[in-house]
Amino acid sequence: MADRKAELERKKLRLQQIREEKKRKDDERKKNADAAKNAGGAPSSSSELAQKRKDTDELLRDLGLPDAAPSSPSSGAGRATAVEAGGLEAAGEPLAVTRASPQRRTKLSMSSVNLSGFPPKESILYTKETQTPVEKPQEPEDDDSLTEPKEDVPPPPTEQPEPEVKEEPEPVVKELTEEEKERIVHSEDFVKFLDRTTRVIERAIAEDADIFIDYAGTGEEEGEGERDAGAKLSQNRQFFDDRWSRYRTVTCMDWSKQHPELLVASYSNNEESPHEPDGVALVWNTKFKKTSPEYIFHCQSAVMSAGFADFHPNLVVGGTYSGQIVLWDNRSTKRTPVQRTPLSAAAHTHPVYCVKVVGTQNAHNLISISTDGTMCSWSLDMLSQPQDSMQLKHKQSKPVAVTCMTFPHNDVNNFVVGSEDGSVYTASRHGSKAGISEAFEAHQGPVTGIDCHQVQGRIDFSHLFLSSSFDWTIKLWSLKHSNPIHSFEDNSDYVYDVQWSPVHPALFATVDGMGRLDLWNLNEDTEVPTASSSLDGQTAMNRLRWNHSGQEIAVGDDEGRVWIYDVGESLAQPRGDEWTRLAHTLADIKLNSTKDTEETISR
């Protein structure tokens, strides 16, 4: 760019010199003309006229003609022509022959040209190739400045012309045909783009942040923030989709460990819409205020159990009423399973109510149990056949109809199951005692939920587990004893599910057929729940899941709604002495149970 600017400056300087030279010559011609006019109007000096006459005489002598007669300068050219013609005729030579001589015509033509007063003008024009995109101030137009004598202008230096800068033409919008539009709309790239952008726009539209929130608490609603902060259990929001949730029952839920804001819920079939898929699993996003599901999955059989595959954040596992295990992938553009197990005797042929991924990052398996007592171990990479399977039977009797399953903390071999006959069984996958090992009999109805204690602390409570049943009770058990430690009998309807808090050692939650969610803190009271919340109407709560932080609970009902409850910090977060207090509470419960037993025997 700097070289180009220097070149332009040199050209400007040369052009200025040409203008000054032209002006100087014009002034000289003007002075000569004035001097000739003052001398009597002679067109040229006497020396010039004498030289021209001498040249003419020499030309005539070369042609063999007599010398030209003297004449006035004004008519010299005409007389020279006449003398030439007359001389040729006098010499007896035809005029045509004289004209046909190329040498003579050339000499005469050159003589007439030499009589011109100034040489021909040359126009110097600048084409687009010599222009540059660099803006420069426009120079005043001067026609004479672009026309200079050729001998005064040196040839321009040889240089490569700069590439021509072409303006981009306006893009022509091509009108697509209907066939091309259909092909684009159904292309895989377009479907992925539309799915992603729609999800993002829904999140943005649904946000309704309160810009008038008063963090100092000095507004008109003073004290309301304190009341909310002190609330032990409050309803936050609900998830419901008119097409995929209506007339369906929530059968299972699970929170994602990799993305804690994602919750998957499985649903039963919709008897009102026979043309819709029987099985549905919806992934809800609790981080944003959008009301539509983040992902929609479905299959041809009602989904009885579902969960995120640990160590595989993109996979969702489902157990169906037909006995198939299905696997969905949120990276796929299809809503149907990417893998499924076969319907054969080697796998499940009865409803699967229990699915769970156990193990480590490098060695893990999918465990599933159906109501015919068949337990299968699968590899998520291949669901065509199970890696291992066994029949769960107690004392070689009929198979156990399993309804729920749980694994103790950091244990992938031993597990506990609940059954339709009201019994709870401990079992193991491998070893000399593989299968059912011990039975816990206390419930008077089918066991609906079961959960082992998962919170680690100074005192190990991993031997504790809870069970819920249709007999309206929740029972606290220990793997070390065959009898229940305590029975919670505050409910007046079926108790559909129970689960320990993931962070508080003495806190657990239950839901029942009356639409009531109860939180029990064993360190506070063992007879009545510490906090409760109920749904309006006759809606039954049938599933619950704590999120991993222990501050939210997801509850599913029999109308297809998923409710999110916030647990107050004072109740959700444990104090440092909670483990010691729980140990004392358990000791007191056992002491009271022993006294009651002795009184019963004495009677």
C-alpha positions in Angstrom: 0.0 0.0 0.0 2.9 2.4 0.8 4.5 1.7 -2.6 1.2 2.4 -4.3 0.9 5.8 -2.6 4.5 6.7 -3.5 3.8 5.9 -7.2 0.7 8.0 -7.2 2.7 10.9 -5.7 5.3 10.5 -8.5 2.6 10.6 -11.2 1.0 13.7 -9.6 4.4 15.4 -9.7 5.1 14.4 -13.3 1.6 15.7 -14.3 2.4 19.0 -12.7 5.6 19.3 -14.6 3.8 18.6 -17.9 1.3 21.3 -17.1 4.0 23.9 -16.3 5.9 22.9 -19.6 2.8 23.3 -21.6 2.0 26.7 -20.0 5.6 27.8 -20.8 5.3 26.8 -24.4 1.9 28.5 -24.8 3.5 31.7 -23.4 6.4 31.5 -25.9 4.0 31.0 -28.9 1.9 33.9 -27.7 5.0 36.1 -27.5 6.2 35.0 -31.0 2.8 35.7 -32.5 2.7 39.2 -30.9 6.2 39.9 -32.2 5.3 38.8 -35.8 2.2 40.9 -35.7 4.1 44.0 -34.7 6.7 43.3 -37.5 4.0 43.6 -40.3 2.0 40.4 -39.9 4.6 38.0 -41.4 3.6 34.4 -40.5 7.3 33.4 -39.8 10.8 34.8 -39.8 12.8 35.4 -43.0 15.3 32.7 -42.2 12.5 30.1 -42.1 11.1 31.2 -45.4 14.5 31.0 -47.1 15.1 27.6 -45.8 11.8 26.3 -47.1 12.4 27.8 -50.5 15.8 26.2 -50.7 14.3 22.8 -49.8 11.8 23.2 -52.6 14.4 24.1 -55.2 16.4 21.1 -54.3 13.4 18.8 -54.6 12.6 20.2 -58.1 16.2 19.8 -59.2 16.1 16.1 -58.1 13.0 15.7 -60.3 14.6 17.3 -63.3 12.3 20.4 -63.1 13.2 24.1 -63.3 13.4 26.0 -60.1 10.2 27.4 -58.7 9.5 31.1 -59.3 9.5 33.3 -56.2 6.1 33.6 -54.6 4.6 34.9 -51.5 4.7 32.8 -48.4 0.9 32.7 -48.2 0.5 30.9 -51.5 3.7 28.8 -51.5 2.1 25.5 -51.0 -0.4 26.0 -53.9 2.2 27.2 -56.3 4.6 24.3 -55.5 1.8 22.0 -56.4 1.1 23.7 -59.7 4.7 23.9 -60.7 5.1 20.2 -60.0 2.2 19.4 -62.3 3.3 21.7 -65.1 6.9 20.5 -64.9 5.8 16.9 -65.3 3.6 17.7 -68.3 6.5 19.7 -70.0 8.8 16.8 -69.6 6.4 14.7 -71.6 5.7 12.3 -68.8 2.1 11.3 -68.0 0.7 12.6 -64.8 -0.7 9.1 -63.9 2.8 7.6 -64.0 4.2 10.3 -61.8 1.4 9.7 -59.2 2.0 5.9 -59.4 5.5 6.3 -58.1 5.4 5.3 -54.4 8.7 7.1 -53.7 7.6 10.4 -55.0 4.2 10.3 -53.3 6.0 9.5 -50.0 8.4 12.5 -50.4 5.5 14.8 -51.2 3.4 13.5 -48.4 6.2 14.0 -45.9 6.8 17.5 -47.0 3.2 18.5 -46.5 3.3 17.0 -43.0 6.4 18.9 -42.1 4.4 22.1 -42.8 2.2 21.5 -39.8 2.7 23.9 -37.0 2.6 21.3 -34.1 2.7 17.5 -33.8 -0.5 15.5 -33.3 -1.9 15.3 -29.9 -2.0 12.1 -27.8 -4.8 11.4 -25.3 -3.7 9.7 -22.1 -6.6 7.9 -20.5 -6.6 6.0 -17.2 -8.4 2.7 -17.3 -9.9 0.8 -14.5 -6.8 -1.5 -14.2 -4.7 1.4 -12.9 -7.2 2.4 -10.3 -7.0 1.3 -6.7 -9.6 1.0 -3.9 -7.6 3.5 -1.9 -9.7 6.7 -1.6 -8.0 9.9 -2.6 -9.3 13.4 -3.0 -10.6 14.1 -6.5 -8.6 16.5 -8.6 -10.2 19.3 -10.5 -11.1 18.3 -14.1 -8.8 19.8 -16.7 -9.1 18.5 -20.2 -5.8 20.0 -21.2 -4.0 18.4 -18.4 -4.7 15.0 -19.8 -3.4 15.9 -23.3 0.3 16.5 -23.6 2.8 16.2 -26.5 4.1 12.7 -26.9 7.8 13.7 -26.8 7.4 15.4 -23.4 5.9 12.3 -21.7 8.3 9.5 -21.0 7.0 6.0 -21.3 5.5 4.7 -18.0 7.5 2.1 -16.1 6.6 -1.4 -16.8 4.5 -2.9 -14.0 2.0 -5.7 -13.5 -1.6 -4.4 -13.6 -3.4 -4.8 -10.3 -6.2 -7.3 -10.2 -9.5 -5.8 -11.1 -11.7 -5.3 -8.1 -15.1 -6.6 -9.1 -18.2 -5.7 -7.2 -20.1 -8.7 -5.9 -23.4 -8.9 -7.8 -26.6 -9.1 -5.8 -27.3 -12.8 -5.0 -30.2 -14.1 -6.9 -32.7 -15.9 -4.7 -33.7 -19.1 -6.3 -37.2 -20.2 -5.9 -37.3 -23.8 -4.6 -39.8 -26.3 -5.9 -42.1 -28.1 -3.6 -40.1 -31.3 -4.0 -36.9 -29.5 -3.0 -38.6 -28.0 0.0 -39.8 -31.4 1.2 -36.3 -32.9 0.7 -34.8 -30.1 2.8 -37.4 -30.3 5.6 -36.9 -34.0 6.0 -33.1 -34.0 5.8 -31.2 -35.1 8.9 -29.3 -31.8 9.2 -32.4 -29.7 9.1 -34.2 -31.9 11.7 -31.3 -31.6 14.1 -31.0 -27.9 13.6 -34.7 -27.3 14.1 -34.8 -29.6 17.2 -31.9 -27.8 18.8 -33.0 -24.2 18.1 -36.6 -24.9 19.1 -35.4 -26.2 22.5 -33.2 -23.1 23.0 -36.0 -20.6 22.0 -38.5 -22.3 24.3 -36.1 -21.9 27.2 -35.7 -18.2 26.4 -39.4 -17.5 26.0 -40.4 -19.3 29.2 -38.1 -17.3 31.4 -40.1 -14.8 33.6 -37.6 -13.4 36.0 -39.0 -11.0 38.6 -37.1 -7.7 38.1 -38.8 -6.2 41.2 -37.5 -8.7 43.7 -36.4 -7.0 46.9 -33.3 -8.8 48.3 -33.1 -6.4 51.2 -36.6 -7.2 52.4 -37.6 -3.6 52.8 -40.5 -3.6 50.2 -44.2 -3.8 50.7 -44.1 -7.6 51.2 -41.7 -7.4 54.1 -41.3 -10.7 55.9 -42.6 -12.8 53.1 -39.0 -13.9 52.1 -38.4 -15.0 55.7 -41.6 -17.1 55.7 -40.6 -18.8 52.5 -37.1 -19.5 53.7 -38.5 -21.1 56.9 -41.0 -23.3 55.0 -40.1 -27.0 55.3 -41.9 -28.2 52.2 -43.3 -26.0 49.4 -44.6 -26.8 45.9 -42.5 -25.2 43.2 -43.8 -26.2 39.8 -45.4 -29.0 37.8 -44.7 -30.6 34.4 -47.5 -31.8 32.1 -47.8 -32.2 28.4 -51.4 -32.3 27.0 -50.6 -34.8 24.3 -48.1 -37.1 26.0 -49.1 -37.0 29.7 -52.9 -36.8 29.6 -54.7 -39.9 30.7 -51.4 -41.6 31.6 -50.0 -42.6 35.0 -46.4 -41.8 36.1 -44.8 -45.2 36.6 -41.2 -44.3 37.4 -38.8 -41.3 37.7 -35.0 -40.7 37.9 -32.6 -37.7 38.1 -29.6 -37.5 35.9 -26.2 -37.5 37.7 -24.3 -35.8 34.8 -27.0 -33.1 34.3 -28.7 -32.6 37.7 -31.5 -30.4 36.2 -32.8 -33.2 34.0 -35.5 -35.6 35.2 -36.9 -38.5 33.2 -40.4 -39.8 33.9 -42.0 -42.9 32.4 -45.7 -43.3 31.7 -48.3 -46.0 31.2 -50.5 -46.4 28.2 -53.3 -44.0 27.2 -56.5 -45.9 26.9 -58.3 -42.9 25.5 -55.9 -42.7 22.5 -55.4 -46.1 21.0 -53.4 -44.8 18.1 -50.7 -43.1 20.3 -47.7 -45.2 21.4 -48.4 -47.2 24.5 -45.1 -46.4 26.2 -43.8 -42.9 26.8 -40.7 -41.5 28.6 -40.4 -37.7 28.9 -37.2 -35.8 29.9 -38.1 -32.6 31.8 -35.7 -29.7 32.4 -36.1 -28.0 35.9 -33.5 -25.4 35.1 -35.7 -23.4 32.7 -39.3 -22.3 32.9 -40.2 -24.0 29.6 -43.4 -26.1 29.9 -42.6 -28.6 27.1 -40.4 -31.7 27.5 -36.7 -31.5 26.7 -36.9 -34.9 25.0 -39.8 -37.2 24.0 -39.2 -40.9 23.8 -41.8 -43.7 23.1 -42.2 -47.3 22.3 -44.9 -49.8 21.6 -45.3 -51.1 25.2 -46.1 -49.3 28.4 -42.9 -48.2 30.2 -43.0 -49.5 33.8 -39.5 -48.4 34.9 -37.0 -45.9 33.5 -33.7 -44.3 34.4 -30.6 -42.5 33.2 -27.8 -44.9 32.4 -24.9 -44.1 34.8 -21.7 -43.4 33.0 -23.6 -42.7 29.7 -25.2 -39.3 30.0 -27.0 -39.6 26.6 -28.7 -42.9 27.2 -32.1 -43.6 28.9 -33.0 -47.1 29.8 -36.6 -48.4 30.1 -38.3 -51.6 31.2 -41.7 -52.3 29.5 -44.8 -54.2 30.3 -44.1 -56.7 27.5 -40.8 -57.6 29.1 -38.5 -55.8 26.6 -35.6 -53.6 27.7 -35.4 -50.5 25.5 -32.6 -48.0 25.2 -33.1 -44.4 23.9 -30.3 -42.0 22.8 -30.9 -38.3 22.9 -28.3 -37.8 20.2 -30.6 -39.6 17.7 -33.2 -37.7 15.7 -35.6 -40.6 16.3 -37.9 -40.9 19.3 -38.0 -44.7 19.1 -35.4 -46.9 20.9 -32.0 -47.3 19.3 -31.7 -50.8 21.0 -34.1 -53.3 22.5 -34.0 -56.8 23.9 -35.7 -59.7 22.1 -38.9 -61.2 23.4 -37.6 -64.7 24.1 -37.3 -67.2 26.9 -33.6 -66.2 27.3 -34.7 -62.8 28.4 -37.9 -61.3 30.1 -41.4 -62.2 29.1 -43.2 -60.5 32.0 -43.4 -56.8 33.0 -40.1 -55.3 34.1 -40.5 -53.0 37.1 -36.8 -52.7 38.0 -33.9 -51.5 35.9 -30.6 -50.1 37.3 -27.0 -49.6 36.0 -24.5 -50.8 38.6 -20.7 -50.9 38.7 -17.9 -48.5 37.8 -17.0 -46.4 34.8 -14.9 -49.2 33.3 -17.0 -52.2 34.4 -20.7 -51.7 34.7 -23.9 -53.7 33.8 -27.6 -53.1 33.5 -29.6 -55.2 36.0 -33.3 -55.9 35.3 -35.8 -58.0 37.1 -39.3 -59.0 35.9 -42.4 -60.2 37.8 -41.6 -63.8 36.9 -38.5 -63.7 39.1 -36.0 -63.6 36.2 -33.0 -61.4 36.8 -30.8 -60.5 33.8 -27.5 -58.7 33.5 -26.9 -56.8 30.3 -24.2 -54.9 28.5 -25.4 -51.6 27.2 -23.4 -52.2 24.0 -25.3 -55.3 23.1 -28.9 -56.0 24.2 -29.4 -58.9 21.8 -28.9 -61.4 24.7 -28.2 -61.1 28.4 -24.7 -61.7 29.7 -26.1 -63.5 32.7 -29.5 -64.5 34.1 -31.0 -66.4 37.1 -34.3 -67.3 38.5 -35.1 -65.8 41.9 -36.7 -68.5 44.1 -37.1 -68.7 47.8 -36.3 -72.1 49.2 -36.7 -73.7 45.7 -40.4 -72.8 45.7 -42.3 -70.7 43.1 -40.4 -67.7 41.6 -40.6 -64.4 43.4 -42.8 -61.8 41.7 -40.4 -58.8 42.1 -42.0 -55.3 42.2 -39.1 -53.2 43.4 -35.3 -53.4 43.9 -32.5 -51.6 45.7 -28.7 -52.0 46.1 -26.8 -51.1 49.3 -24.3 -48.3 49.1 -21.2 -49.3 47.0 -22.4 -52.9 46.7 -22.9 -54.3 43.2 -23.4 -58.0 44.2 -26.0 -57.9 47.1 -29.4 -56.4 46.6 -32.9 -56.3 48.2 -36.2 -56.8 46.5 -39.9 -56.4 47.3 -42.5 -58.8 46.0 -46.2 -59.0 45.3 -46.7 -61.4 48.2 -45.7 -58.7 50.8 -42.3 -60.2 51.6 -38.9 -58.6 51.3 -35.9 -60.7 50.2 -32.2 -60.2 50.2 -30.3 -61.8 47.3 -26.9 -61.8 45.6 -25.8 -62.0 42.0 -22.7 -64.1 42.3 -21.0 -66.5 44.8 -21.9 -69.7 46.4 -25.2 -68.3 47.7 -26.3 -66.6 44.5 -30.0 -66.0 44.4 -32.5 -65.4 47.3 -30.8 -65.8 50.7 -33.2 -64.4 53.4 -36.8 -63.3 53.7 -38.3 -60.5 55.7 -42.0 -61.0 56.3 -44.1 -58.3 57.9 -46.2 -56.5 55.3 -49.8 -57.6 54.7 -49.9 -56.4 51.1 -47.7 -56.1 48.0 -44.5 -54.1 48.5 -44.6 -51.0 46.4 -41.3 -49.3 47.2 -37.9 -50.2 48.8 -34.7 -48.2 49.4 -31.4 -48.7 51.2 -29.7 -46.1 53.3 -27.1 -44.3 51.1 -25.7 -41.4 53.3 -22.2 -41.9 54.4 -21.0 -40.4 57.7 -19.1 -41.1 60.9 -21.5 -44.0 61.7 -22.3 -46.6 59.1 -26.1 -47.0 58.5 -25.8 -48.9 55.2 -27.6 -51.9 56.8 -30.8 -49.9 57.1 -33.6 -50.0 54.5 -37.2 -48.9 54.2 -40.2 -50.5 52.5 -43.7 -49.3 51.7 -46.8 -51.4 51.0 -50.5 -51.5 50.1 -51.1 -52.2 53.8 -50.8 -48.4 54.5 -47.5 -48.8 56.4 -43.8 -48.0 56.0 -41.4 -50.3 57.8 -37.8 -49.7 58.8 -35.5 -52.7 58.5 -32.0 -53.8 59.2 -30.1 -56.4 57.2 -28.9 -57.7 60.5 -32.4 -58.6 61.8 -35.3 -60.4 60.2 -37.9 -58.4 62.1 -38.7 -54.7 61.3 -37.1 -52.1 63.6 -40.2 -49.8 63.4 -43.5 -49.5 61.6 -44.8 -46.0 60.6 -48.6 -46.1 60.5 -49.7 -42.6 60.0 -51.1 -43.0 56.5 -54.7 -43.9 55.7 -54.3 -45.2 52.1 -51.9 -47.2 50.0 -48.3 -46.0 50.4 -46.9 -46.1 46.9 -43.2 -45.2 47.4 -40.5 -44.4 49.9 -37.0 -43.1 49.6 -34.2 -41.9 51.9 -32.7 -38.4 51.6 -29.4 -38.5 49.7 -27.7 -36.1 52.2 -29.6 -36.3 55.5 -29.1 -39.6 57.5 -32.4 -39.5 59.4 -34.7 -38.0 56.7 -36.9 -39.9 54.2 -40.1 -39.2 52.2 -43.2 -41.1 51.3 -46.3 -40.7 49.0 -49.7 -42.3 49.3 -53.0 -42.7 47.5 -54.5 -39.7 49.2 -52.2 -37.4 47.3 -50.0 -36.7 50.4 -46.3 -36.2 50.5 -44.7 -36.8 53.9 -41.2 -36.0 55.2 -40.1 -38.0 58.2 -37.1 -37.0 60.4 -36.4 -39.8 62.7 -34.4 -37.5 65.0 -37.4 -35.3 65.5 -40.4 -37.7 65.7 -41.1 -41.3 64.8 -44.9 -41.2 65.1 -45.9 -38.3 62.8 -44.2 -36.8 59.8 -42.2 -33.7 60.3 -43.7 -32.0 57.2 -46.5 -32.8 54.8 -48.1 -31.4 51.6 -51.2 -32.6 49.8 -52.7 -32.2 46.3 -56.2 -30.9 45.8 -58.8 -33.4 44.7 -58.7 -37.1 44.6 -55.3 -37.4 42.9 -53.0 -40.1 44.1 -49.2 -39.7 44.3 -47.6 -42.9 43.3 -43.8 -42.1 42.7 -41.2 -39.9 44.3 -37.5 -39.2 43.8 -35.0 -36.9 45.7 -32.7 -34.9 43.5 -29.0 -35.4 44.3 -28.6 -32.2 46.3 -31.4 -33.3 48.7 -33.2 -30.0 48.3 -35.9 -31.0 45.8 -38.3 -33.8 45.5 -40.0 -34.9 42.3 -43.5 -36.5 42.7 -45.6 -38.2 40.0 -49.3 -38.7 40.2 -51.9 -40.9 38.6 -53.0 -38.1 36.2 -49.7 -37.8 34.4 -48.4 -34.7 36.3 -44.9 -34.4 37.7 -44.6 -32.0 40.8 -41.4 -30.4 42.0 -41.3 -29.6 45.7 -38.6 -27.5 47.5 -37.4 -28.8 50.8 -36.5 -26.1 53.3 -32.8 -25.8 54.1 -33.4 -26.2 57.8 -34.9 -29.6 57.1 -32.9 -30.8 54.1 -29.4 -30.0 55.4 -28.1 -32.1 58.2 -26.2 -30.8 61.2 -23.0 -32.4 62.4 -24.6 -34.4 65.2 -27.4 -36.0 63.1 -25.5 -39.4 62.8 -25.1 -39.6 66.6 -28.7 -38.6 67.2 -29.9 -41.2 64.8 -27.9 -43.9 66.6 -29.6 -42.9 69.8 -33.0 -42.8 68.1 -32.5 -46.4 66.8 -31.5 -47.6 70.3 -34.6 -46.0 71.8 -36.8 -47.6 69.2 -35.3 -51.0 69.8 -35.7 -50.6 73.6 -39.3 -49.5 73.3 -40.0 -52.4 70.9 -38.5 -54.9 73.4 -40.7 -53.5 76.2 -43.8 -53.8 74.0 -43.0 -57.3 73.2 -42.5 -58.2 76.8 -45.8 -56.6 77.8 -47.6 -58.5 75.1 -46.1 -61.8 76.2 -47.0 -61.1 79.9 -50.6 -60.6 78.9 
